[in-house]
Every structure is written in structure tokens, then in C-alpha cells.
Amino acid sequence: MWWFFRIISGSLFLLTIVLSIPISFDVGGRDSGLAYSLSLFIFYLLYSSAKLAAPENSRIRWLVNLLQSSQWIVIPTLLIWSLHNFAVDSNSTDWVSRTISGFSSHKHTTWSDWFFGNGGLVESVTLGSWDKTLRYSSPVFQLAEGFCTLLVIQAAGQISRWLVNRGRSDTWILILLILSASIIASAVYFLWRVALFPSISNIDATLIGVTVTSAVFLCAIGILTGRGNPVESSLLFAYIVLCVYQIFTDYAQSAAARAAAAEEAASQPEFPPLPPIIMASYSTVVHLFSLLPSTLYSWFGFLHAAFQTIAPSVMISLVYRLIVFYCATRIIPAVRESGARALMQEPSLDDSDDANRLLGYLSFFSPSILISVYTSLLLQHFSASDGEEGWTLRHGDAGGNTWRWVNVAATMGLYAIELYLGSDDTDGGLVSHWKTD
């Protein structure tokens, strides 16, 4: 029964973090968001360190339980504190110039106020250092995403071999081939969408062509040599297409596309979007919701407004990175031991393998890693202007396309090395399953 409460608690924590950090940026500005994310990072770093230092039978385990119980009070307290003290934004993205201008604009009466006070040296240097750390960590997070994705792809290939060899292999062969074909077809569709983007230049088209050709070549080599299989190849090709798609789009319609869609909708006759029986059921459901208390309406309105502050690409990248980073803590043992049952094992600090022990340490600090990755994604889309909007988390230039291309090349390079160093496994592969002498 405790596993259910753990899932609920983890989901509420994730929802709180996902909503509160962009709210601090959207309401209070850049400094407020940085202060809130840094304070959250420090709190969960202390909590994870205490959890790591105090095992289950330790005398100071009560301190860990106290920190765990107090997080639901600490999170809103830190949000209110950051909005109250740091809700001042500047159009300048250079923290050095903002610090110098802050010294000239604030009238500090004492050395202590100049050093520790509001807008003082400690505040400016701390927020500026956190900002620079997150910006310089973006390439690291990008490359780690590709590495963890490659681990997931390798584990998926091993699981597919295990399913084929454990019984009812013909059925699993058909299911896996259909799944692989569906993944490749979906990836080709999005690749076709990329080809229609108006912002594609000749250099971009050349890079896309070289990347897709290399990915197809690697996938074919893996299948034909038996060192890979259709599941691995389809997932690798889909990830390469995802990276290319993220380079050239922000998952949002352009102004021209929105205007064309509005014009097309205005010219269409007013027909119900669904059949009458479905529309009648929809009206009934809407009427039932209208009978709910107004507090629930306000809560749903708050959730909708909070999610509207987040760019679609941030949510997609965050969800994808959470999935692959979480799976990586379970997949390295499976890849190294060549067994799918290792996926069910928790990372342990008592493991004799250095890689598994490192993942065990990283799993303890997963909340702090989540906060830093999410804040880094939000900063890529933060922009300030002199207009009425002031600042936003949806219209900024994400940038980092160079590191995305590097991530694509590194992922395919690592997979090529894996194919070169791997052993031939034609007896257990999906392609040669029906081969008879």
C-alpha cells in the first residue's frame, strides 16, 4: 500500500515543481525565478545529503523524516520569499552589468548593507553565478540526454531479444516488427514536416541529409550484421528525427500559420465539430461541471494559467529527459548483466560495480538534478522587452543548436562504436529468427 502513497507523493512533488518555478519567473521576473530555483536546489541538496548520510536504522533518521514532511511548507514559503524580495527584473541578461548598475542605484548606508543587503554583492554574485552555471550546464544536459537515450535503446533491444527467445517467439516477432514499422513511419512523417519548414537553409538541408543518411546506414548495418535489431534501429532513427525536429521548431505555430488557420476557420460554415449525440453528452458534462463549487473552477483556472506560461518545447524536453534519466538508473545494470530482470532492481550504494554505485548516488540527488535541468530549459526561453508584456517564458530564443548537432553526432558515434565492438548475435536476432538450413 505504501507504494501507492509514494506514487501520489512523487506526482504531487513533480507537479509542484513544474508549476511553481515558471510562476516565479513569470510573476517576479528573472531574478525572482533564479532565487527560487536556487533556494529549492539548496534545500533538496541538503535533504538528499541527510538522506544519504543517515540510513534507515540511524539515530538521526528523524531529521530526514522531518525534512521530508516539511517540504510542503518549505516550497510555498520559498516561493513567497522569492517573489517578495526579488520581484524586480532587468532587460539586461549580463549579471555583471546588472551588479554594477545595482551598486550605483542602491544607496547602501553601511558596509554590511552593501555586502549582504538587498541588491548587495552577495545577492548579485550568487544569482549571477547560478545563472551562468545553468547556462554552461545546458550542453552537459543535452549530451547526457543522448547518452541516456542510447542506454534505453540498447536495453529495449535486449528486452526484445529476451521476449523472442522466451516462448511464443513468432508472435513477438510480428508484434515487434509492427511496432518498429510504426515508429519509423511516425519518424518519417515528422521528417517530412521538417522539410516543409520555411526557415530551412541550404546548409541546414545539407546537415539534415547527412544526418538522416548516416542514421539509416547505421540502422541497416546493425540489422544486417545481427549486432542490432529492428527495435534498436527504429528507436535510434526516431531519436535522431526528434533532435532534428527540436532544432528547427519550438512546437508553436508561427504568426503566418495562426493567421491562415483563423482565416480558414472564419470561412468555414458553422457545423458542430462532432456528431449530435456526442455534442449532447458534452453539453451534459459541461452542465454537471457548472454545478461544482467555484473553488474548483478557480483551481482549474490557476492550473490552466500556470501551464500557459510554459513553452511547449520546455514541457516536451522535460518529460523526455525525466523518462530517459530515470530509466538510465535502471538500465545500466540490465545492459551490463545482459538480463531484463535487472530493470526491476533499485540502484544500490553497496553494488560492487562502480557505474552502478555512481547511479545510486545520483538517484539520491534526483530532485536537485530535476530542478537544475528544468530551470536551465526555462532560461533558454526567457526573454525581456520594453513592451507591455515585460518578460515571457514562451518567446525567447532557445538557441543551443550547435550542441544539439553535437549531441546527434555523439549519439550516432557511440552507437557505431557499440556496433563495431559488439559480438555477432545472428542466432538470437529478429531478422534471422525464421532462417532454416
Secondary structure, DSSP 8 states (H G I E B T S, - for coil): -HHHHHHHHHHHHHHHHHHHHHHHHHHH-HHHHHHHHHHHHHHHHHHHHHHHHS-TT-TTHHHHHHHHHHHHHHHHHHHHHHHHHH----S---HHHHHHHHHHHS---SHHHHHHSTT-HHHHHHHHHHHHHHHHHHHHHHHHHHHHHHHHHHHHHHHHHHHHHSS-HHHHHHHHHHHHHHHHHHHHHHHHHHHT-TT--HHHHHHHHHHHHHHHHHHHHHHHHSSS-HHHHHHHHHHHHHHHHHHH--SS--HHHHHHHHHHHHHS----SS-HHHHHHHHHHHHHHHTS-HHHHHHHHHHHHHHHTS-HHHHHHHHHHHHHHHHHHHHHHHHHHT-GGGGGS---TT-SSHHHHHHHHHHHTHHHHHHHHHHHHHHHT-EE-SSSS-EESSSS----HHHHHHHHHHHHHHHHHHHHHS---TTTSSTTTT---
